[in-house]
Amino acid sequence: MTGAPARSPRRALLPLAIGVSGLAVAVGVQLVFDPFTTHIPLCALNHFTGIECPGCGAIRAVHALLAGDPLLALRSNALVTLAIPLVAVGLLTWAVRRARGLTTNLMPSRTVLLVLVGIAVLYMLLRNLPMFWFLAPISYVGG
Protein backbone atom coordinates (compact mmCIF):
# COMPACT_ATOMS: atom_id res chain seq x y z
CA MET A 1 0.00 0.00 0.00
CA THR A 2 1.35 3.43 -0.94
CA GLY A 3 1.09 6.68 1.02
CA ALA A 4 -0.98 8.30 -1.72
CA PRO A 5 -4.55 9.29 -0.84
CA ALA A 6 -7.29 7.04 -2.18
CA ARG A 7 -9.43 8.12 -5.10
CA SER A 8 -12.86 9.20 -3.99
CA PRO A 9 -15.41 11.77 -5.17
CA ARG A 10 -15.89 12.64 -1.49
CA ARG A 11 -12.41 14.13 -1.37
CA ALA A 12 -13.63 16.93 -3.67
CA LEU A 13 -15.96 18.19 -0.95
CA LEU A 14 -13.38 20.37 0.86
CA PRO A 15 -12.52 22.68 -2.06
CA LEU A 16 -16.15 22.72 -3.19
CA ALA A 17 -17.28 23.60 0.35
CA ILE A 18 -14.78 26.47 0.45
CA GLY A 19 -16.13 27.82 -2.84
CA VAL A 20 -19.77 27.42 -1.82
CA SER A 21 -19.05 29.07 1.54
CA GLY A 22 -17.47 32.06 -0.18
CA LEU A 23 -20.45 32.36 -2.48
CA ALA A 24 -22.86 32.07 0.47
CA VAL A 25 -21.06 34.87 2.33
CA ALA A 26 -21.19 37.06 -0.80
CA VAL A 27 -24.91 36.40 -1.27
CA GLY A 28 -25.51 37.05 2.44
CA VAL A 29 -23.77 40.42 2.21
CA GLN A 30 -25.79 41.11 -0.95
CA LEU A 31 -29.01 40.52 0.96
CA VAL A 32 -28.03 42.62 4.00
CA PHE A 33 -26.97 45.85 2.34
CA ASP A 34 -26.21 47.59 -0.92
CA PRO A 35 -22.68 49.07 -0.92
CA PHE A 36 -23.76 51.53 -3.62
CA THR A 37 -26.26 53.17 -1.25
CA THR A 38 -24.66 52.46 2.15
CA HIS A 39 -21.12 53.53 2.97
CA ILE A 40 -19.23 51.17 5.28
CA PRO A 41 -15.64 52.36 5.81
CA LEU A 42 -13.62 49.15 5.86
CA CYS A 43 -10.28 50.28 4.46
CA ALA A 44 -7.97 51.85 7.05
CA LEU A 45 -5.42 52.83 4.39
CA ASN A 46 -8.05 54.77 2.45
CA HIS A 47 -9.52 56.28 5.61
CA PHE A 48 -6.21 57.64 6.90
CA THR A 49 -4.38 58.47 3.65
CA GLY A 50 -6.98 58.75 0.88
CA ILE A 51 -5.03 56.16 -1.14
CA GLU A 52 -7.13 53.54 -2.91
CA CYS A 53 -5.65 50.14 -2.06
CA PRO A 54 -6.01 47.10 -4.39
CA GLY A 55 -9.05 45.97 -2.38
CA CYS A 56 -10.97 49.26 -2.37
CA GLY A 57 -14.24 48.71 -4.20
CA ALA A 58 -14.10 44.90 -3.87
CA ILE A 59 -17.44 44.63 -2.04
CA ARG A 60 -19.09 46.82 -4.68
CA ALA A 61 -17.51 44.69 -7.43
CA VAL A 62 -18.82 41.44 -5.95
CA HIS A 63 -22.22 43.05 -5.38
CA ALA A 64 -22.34 44.17 -9.03
CA LEU A 65 -21.32 40.69 -10.25
CA LEU A 66 -24.06 39.05 -8.20
CA ALA A 67 -26.52 41.60 -9.59
CA GLY A 68 -25.44 40.63 -13.12
CA ASP A 69 -23.54 43.80 -14.02
CA PRO A 70 -19.95 42.82 -14.96
CA LEU A 71 -19.12 46.27 -16.35
CA LEU A 72 -20.01 47.95 -13.07
CA ALA A 73 -17.99 45.27 -11.29
CA LEU A 74 -14.95 46.05 -13.46
CA ARG A 75 -15.42 49.75 -12.79
CA SER A 76 -15.61 49.12 -9.04
CA ASN A 77 -12.51 46.91 -8.82
CA ALA A 78 -11.06 45.35 -11.96
CA LEU A 79 -8.45 43.33 -10.09
CA VAL A 80 -10.98 41.52 -7.89
CA THR A 81 -13.42 41.09 -10.78
CA LEU A 82 -10.74 39.38 -12.89
CA ALA A 83 -9.43 37.33 -9.94
CA ILE A 84 -12.79 35.75 -9.04
CA PRO A 85 -12.97 33.43 -12.09
CA LEU A 86 -9.30 32.47 -11.60
CA VAL A 87 -9.98 31.52 -7.97
CA ALA A 88 -13.03 29.49 -9.10
CA VAL A 89 -10.90 27.62 -11.66
CA GLY A 90 -8.26 26.99 -8.98
CA LEU A 91 -10.83 25.57 -6.57
CA LEU A 92 -12.31 23.38 -9.30
CA THR A 93 -8.85 22.11 -10.29
CA TRP A 94 -8.08 21.35 -6.65
CA ALA A 95 -11.38 19.47 -6.28
CA VAL A 96 -10.74 17.34 -9.37
CA ARG A 97 -7.17 16.54 -8.28
CA ARG A 98 -8.35 15.56 -4.79
CA ALA A 99 -11.10 13.33 -6.22
CA ARG A 100 -8.49 11.57 -8.39
CA GLY A 101 -6.28 10.97 -5.36
CA LEU A 102 -3.57 13.38 -6.49
CA THR A 103 -1.78 15.67 -4.08
CA THR A 104 -1.77 19.40 -4.65
CA ASN A 105 0.68 21.90 -3.25
CA LEU A 106 -1.57 24.81 -2.33
CA MET A 107 1.30 27.19 -1.65
CA PRO A 108 2.38 28.91 -4.85
CA SER A 109 6.06 29.27 -5.65
CA ARG A 110 8.00 32.29 -4.47
CA THR A 111 8.06 33.61 -8.05
CA VAL A 112 4.28 33.38 -8.37
CA LEU A 113 3.82 35.15 -5.03
CA LEU A 114 6.20 37.94 -6.05
CA VAL A 115 4.38 38.38 -9.37
CA LEU A 116 1.00 38.53 -7.61
CA VAL A 117 2.27 41.07 -5.08
CA GLY A 118 3.81 43.07 -7.94
CA ILE A 119 0.50 43.09 -9.82
CA ALA A 120 -1.35 44.27 -6.69
CA VAL A 121 1.18 47.03 -5.99
CA LEU A 122 1.18 48.17 -9.63
CA TYR A 123 -2.62 48.18 -9.65
CA MET A 124 -2.65 50.27 -6.45
CA LEU A 125 -0.15 52.76 -7.87
CA LEU A 126 -1.94 53.12 -11.21
CA ARG A 127 -5.43 53.50 -9.74
CA ASN A 128 -4.23 56.46 -7.68
CA LEU A 129 -2.83 58.38 -10.67
CA PRO A 130 -5.13 60.87 -12.42
CA MET A 131 -4.36 59.52 -15.91
CA PHE A 132 -5.65 56.09 -14.83
CA TRP A 133 -8.91 57.46 -13.39
CA PHE A 134 -10.80 54.51 -14.87
CA LEU A 135 -9.05 52.11 -12.43
CA ALA A 136 -10.16 54.06 -9.35
CA PRO A 137 -13.28 52.72 -7.65
CA ILE A 138 -16.49 54.59 -8.26
CA SER A 139 -17.50 57.21 -5.69
CA TYR A 140 -18.68 56.33 -2.24
CA VAL A 141 -22.16 57.26 -1.12
CA GLY A 142 -22.13 60.87 -0.02
CA GLY A 143 -18.39 61.02 -0.75
C-alpha positions as CSV (number, residue, x, y, z in Angstrom):
1,M,0.0,0.0,0.0
2,T,1.3,3.4,-0.9
3,G,1.1,6.7,1.0
4,A,-1.0,8.3,-1.7
5,P,-4.6,9.3,-0.8
6,A,-7.3,7.0,-2.2
7,R,-9.4,8.1,-5.1
8,S,-12.9,9.2,-4.0
9,P,-15.4,11.8,-5.2
10,R,-15.9,12.6,-1.5
11,R,-12.4,14.1,-1.4
12,A,-13.6,16.9,-3.7
13,L,-16.0,18.2,-0.9
14,L,-13.4,20.4,0.9
15,P,-12.5,22.7,-2.1
16,L,-16.2,22.7,-3.2
17,A,-17.3,23.6,0.3
18,I,-14.8,26.5,0.4
19,G,-16.1,27.8,-2.8
20,V,-19.8,27.4,-1.8
21,S,-19.0,29.1,1.5
22,G,-17.5,32.1,-0.2
23,L,-20.5,32.4,-2.5
24,A,-22.9,32.1,0.5
25,V,-21.1,34.9,2.3
26,A,-21.2,37.1,-0.8
27,V,-24.9,36.4,-1.3
28,G,-25.5,37.1,2.4
29,V,-23.8,40.4,2.2
30,Q,-25.8,41.1,-1.0
31,L,-29.0,40.5,1.0
32,V,-28.0,42.6,4.0
33,F,-27.0,45.9,2.3
34,D,-26.2,47.6,-0.9
35,P,-22.7,49.1,-0.9
36,F,-23.8,51.5,-3.6
37,T,-26.3,53.2,-1.2
38,T,-24.7,52.5,2.1
39,H,-21.1,53.5,3.0
40,I,-19.2,51.2,5.3
41,P,-15.6,52.4,5.8
42,L,-13.6,49.1,5.9
43,C,-10.3,50.3,4.5
44,A,-8.0,51.9,7.1
45,L,-5.4,52.8,4.4
46,N,-8.0,54.8,2.4
47,H,-9.5,56.3,5.6
48,F,-6.2,57.6,6.9
49,T,-4.4,58.5,3.6
50,G,-7.0,58.8,0.9
51,I,-5.0,56.2,-1.1
52,E,-7.1,53.5,-2.9
53,C,-5.7,50.1,-2.1
54,P,-6.0,47.1,-4.4
55,G,-9.1,46.0,-2.4
56,C,-11.0,49.3,-2.4
57,G,-14.2,48.7,-4.2
58,A,-14.1,44.9,-3.9
59,I,-17.4,44.6,-2.0
60,R,-19.1,46.8,-4.7
61,A,-17.5,44.7,-7.4
62,V,-18.8,41.4,-6.0
63,H,-22.2,43.1,-5.4
64,A,-22.3,44.2,-9.0
65,L,-21.3,40.7,-10.2
66,L,-24.1,39.1,-8.2
67,A,-26.5,41.6,-9.6
68,G,-25.4,40.6,-13.1
69,D,-23.5,43.8,-14.0
70,P,-20.0,42.8,-15.0
71,L,-19.1,46.3,-16.4
72,L,-20.0,48.0,-13.1
73,A,-18.0,45.3,-11.3
74,L,-15.0,46.0,-13.5
75,R,-15.4,49.8,-12.8
76,S,-15.6,49.1,-9.0
77,N,-12.5,46.9,-8.8
78,A,-11.1,45.3,-12.0
79,L,-8.4,43.3,-10.1
80,V,-11.0,41.5,-7.9
81,T,-13.4,41.1,-10.8
82,L,-10.7,39.4,-12.9
83,A,-9.4,37.3,-9.9
84,I,-12.8,35.8,-9.0
85,P,-13.0,33.4,-12.1
86,L,-9.3,32.5,-11.6
87,V,-10.0,31.5,-8.0
88,A,-13.0,29.5,-9.1
89,V,-10.9,27.6,-11.7
90,G,-8.3,27.0,-9.0
91,L,-10.8,25.6,-6.6
92,L,-12.3,23.4,-9.3
93,T,-8.9,22.1,-10.3
94,W,-8.1,21.4,-6.7
95,A,-11.4,19.5,-6.3
96,V,-10.7,17.3,-9.4
97,R,-7.2,16.5,-8.3
98,R,-8.4,15.6,-4.8
99,A,-11.1,13.3,-6.2
100,R,-8.5,11.6,-8.4
101,G,-6.3,11.0,-5.4
102,L,-3.6,13.4,-6.5
103,T,-1.8,15.7,-4.1
104,T,-1.8,19.4,-4.7
105,N,0.7,21.9,-3.3
106,L,-1.6,24.8,-2.3
107,M,1.3,27.2,-1.6
108,P,2.4,28.9,-4.8
109,S,6.1,29.3,-5.6
110,R,8.0,32.3,-4.5
111,T,8.1,33.6,-8.0
112,V,4.3,33.4,-8.4
113,L,3.8,35.2,-5.0
114,L,6.2,37.9,-6.1
115,V,4.4,38.4,-9.4
116,L,1.0,38.5,-7.6
117,V,2.3,41.1,-5.1
118,G,3.8,43.1,-7.9
119,I,0.5,43.1,-9.8
120,A,-1.3,44.3,-6.7
121,V,1.2,47.0,-6.0
122,L,1.2,48.2,-9.6
123,Y,-2.6,48.2,-9.6
124,M,-2.6,50.3,-6.4
125,L,-0.1,52.8,-7.9
126,L,-1.9,53.1,-11.2
127,R,-5.4,53.5,-9.7
128,N,-4.2,56.5,-7.7
129,L,-2.8,58.4,-10.7
130,P,-5.1,60.9,-12.4
131,M,-4.4,59.5,-15.9
132,F,-5.6,56.1,-14.8
133,W,-8.9,57.5,-13.4
134,F,-10.8,54.5,-14.9
135,L,-9.1,52.1,-12.4
136,A,-10.2,54.1,-9.4
137,P,-13.3,52.7,-7.7
138,I,-16.5,54.6,-8.3
139,S,-17.5,57.2,-5.7
140,Y,-18.7,56.3,-2.2
141,V,-22.2,57.3,-1.1
142,G,-22.1,60.9,0.0
143,G,-18.4,61.0,-0.8
